[in-house]
Amino acid sequence: GVTIINNGTISTTGVRAIDANVGSNNLTISNSGTILASGGQGIRVQTSSDISIINNAGATITGTTAAAINLGGSSGTLTTSGTISSDSQTIQAGAGAGGLTITNTASGVISSSGGIVVRLETGTTLINSGTIERTDTATGQSVSFRGSNNTLILKEGSILVGKINVLSSGFTGNKLQIDQRSEEHTSELQSRR
């Protein structure tokens, strides 16, 4: 597989800053800088397996008039502790056969000023401990279930601004899970110290 390590800036005025289309299996992208497309998608990795995208704290991935990250039909992991943003849809995720897991850590911010923030197509798990936000309107969609067998897990401290939308027609197996620490359990632990 191919490994891309960015500690500076990868940018384009065109449609994609990084374009890894069909069959880009075992691809790793580690971003500690800036990935920017001023005319389209920041990253496109479609119909590929065993991918790993890491957006580190302080790093940014930005799309303009298109998704910041398009993972249609791909499987693997996307982990962000930095910022991913677009003025359109921000992350489009439709997993391949191996499944796709997106993790937004406590310091992570995924935002859109004009579209769905995270779009889950099929077989994707989204784990959020950070912020997923529609910045233009709180009545817009922060997370949209657009297929079957997707899971949204909201960890303690999660911030969602916008609606969670589920298209019910013809889709099954979608789940919302809220993980919250028990205050009673926390107090009990503290009293034993």
C-alpha positions in Angstrom: 0.0 0.0 0.0 0.9 3.7 -0.3 1.5 6.0 2.7 1.1 9.7 2.5 2.5 11.7 5.5 1.7 15.5 5.4 3.4 17.9 7.8 3.0 20.9 5.5 0.3 21.9 3.0 -1.3 19.9 0.2 -3.6 22.2 -1.8 -5.3 22.6 -5.1 -7.5 25.0 -6.9 -8.9 22.0 -8.7 -11.4 19.4 -7.7 -9.3 17.1 -5.4 -6.2 17.7 -3.2 -5.7 13.9 -2.8 -7.4 11.5 -5.3 -7.1 7.8 -4.6 -9.9 6.2 -6.6 -11.0 2.6 -7.2 -8.6 -0.1 -5.8 -6.4 2.1 -3.6 -6.2 -0.6 -1.0 -4.0 -0.4 2.1 -3.7 3.3 1.7 -2.6 5.4 4.8 -2.9 9.1 5.0 -1.5 10.9 8.1 -2.1 14.6 8.2 -0.5 17.0 10.6 -0.8 20.0 8.4 -3.3 21.3 5.8 -5.1 19.5 3.1 -7.2 21.9 1.1 -9.2 21.9 -2.2 -10.5 25.3 -3.0 -12.6 23.9 -5.9 -13.8 20.5 -4.6 -12.9 17.6 -2.4 -10.0 17.5 0.1 -9.6 13.7 -0.1 -11.4 11.2 -2.3 -10.8 7.5 -1.6 -13.5 5.4 -3.3 -14.2 1.7 -3.5 -11.0 0.7 -1.6 -10.3 -1.5 1.3 -8.2 -1.4 4.5 -7.7 2.4 4.3 -6.4 4.5 7.2 -6.8 8.2 7.4 -5.5 10.1 10.5 -6.1 13.8 10.9 -4.0 14.8 13.9 -4.7 17.5 16.5 -4.2 21.0 15.0 -4.5 19.6 11.4 -7.1 20.6 8.9 -8.9 19.0 5.9 -11.1 21.3 3.9 -13.4 20.9 0.9 -15.1 23.7 -1.0 -18.4 23.2 -2.8 -18.0 19.4 -2.2 -17.2 16.9 0.5 -14.0 17.4 2.5 -13.6 13.6 2.5 -15.4 11.2 0.2 -15.1 7.6 1.2 -17.8 6.1 -0.9 -17.6 2.3 -1.0 -14.4 2.1 1.0 -13.6 0.2 4.2 -11.1 0.9 7.0 -10.8 3.8 9.5 -10.9 7.5 9.7 -9.7 9.1 12.9 -9.7 12.8 13.5 -8.5 14.9 16.4 -8.2 18.0 14.2 -10.7 19.9 12.0 -12.5 18.7 9.0 -14.8 21.2 7.3 -16.7 22.1 4.1 -19.2 24.6 2.9 -21.1 21.6 1.5 -21.4 18.0 2.7 -18.3 17.4 4.9 -17.8 13.6 5.1 -19.5 11.1 2.8 -19.0 7.5 4.0 -20.4 4.4 2.4 -18.5 1.3 3.6 -17.3 -1.5 1.5 -17.4 -5.2 2.5 -15.0 -4.7 5.4 -16.9 -1.9 7.2 -15.8 1.7 7.9 -15.3 3.3 11.3 -15.1 7.0 11.8 -13.8 8.3 15.1 -14.0 12.0 16.1 -12.0 12.4 19.3 -12.6 14.9 22.1 -10.5 17.6 20.3 -12.0 16.9 16.9 -14.3 19.3 15.1 -16.3 18.2 12.0 -18.4 21.0 10.5 -20.3 22.2 7.5 -21.6 25.6 6.7 -23.9 24.5 4.0 -24.7 20.7 3.9 -24.9 17.4 5.8 -21.9 17.2 8.1 -21.5 13.4 8.1 -23.5 11.2 5.6 -23.5 7.5 6.5 -24.4 5.4 3.4 -24.0 1.7 4.5 -22.2 -0.3 7.1 -20.5 2.6 8.8 -19.8 3.3 12.5 -19.4 6.9 13.6 -18.0 7.3 17.2 -18.1 10.9 18.4 -16.4 12.3 21.5 -15.9 15.8 20.0 -18.0 18.3 17.9 -20.1 17.6 14.8 -21.7 20.9 13.8 -23.8 22.7 11.2 -22.5 26.2 11.6 -25.0 27.9 9.3 -28.2 26.6 10.9 -29.0 24.4 13.9 -32.0 23.0 11.9 -29.7 21.5 9.3 -28.5 17.9 9.3 -25.4 17.0 11.4 -25.7 13.3 10.8 -27.7 11.6 8.1 -28.4 7.9 7.8 -28.7 7.2 4.0 -28.4 3.4 4.0 -28.6 0.3 6.2 -26.6 -1.0 9.2 -25.0 2.2 10.3 -24.3 3.0 13.9 -23.9 6.4 15.6 -22.2 6.3 19.0 -22.2 9.4 21.1 -19.6 9.3 23.9 -19.6 11.4 27.1 -18.9 15.1 26.1 -20.2 14.8 22.5 -21.5 18.0 21.0 -24.0 17.7 18.0 -25.4 20.9 16.5 -28.0 20.0 13.9 -30.5 17.2 13.3 -29.9 13.5 13.1 -31.8 12.4 10.0 -32.9 8.8 9.2 -34.3 7.9 5.8 -36.7 5.1 6.7 -37.8 4.0 3.3 -36.1 0.6 2.4 -33.3 0.8 5.0 -32.9 -1.3 8.2 -30.4 -1.9 11.0 -29.5 1.6 11.8 -28.6 2.3 15.5 -28.1 5.3 17.8 -26.1 4.5 21.0 -25.5 7.0 23.8 -22.6 6.2 26.2 -22.8 8.2 29.3 -20.8 7.8 32.5 -22.9 6.9 35.5 -22.7 9.7 38.1 -23.6 7.2 40.8 -20.8 5.0 39.8 -18.4 7.9 39.6 -19.3 9.1 43.2 -18.9 5.6 44.5 -15.4 5.4 43.1 -14.4 8.8 44.5 -15.7 7.8 48.0 -13.5 4.8 48.0 -10.3 6.8 47.5 
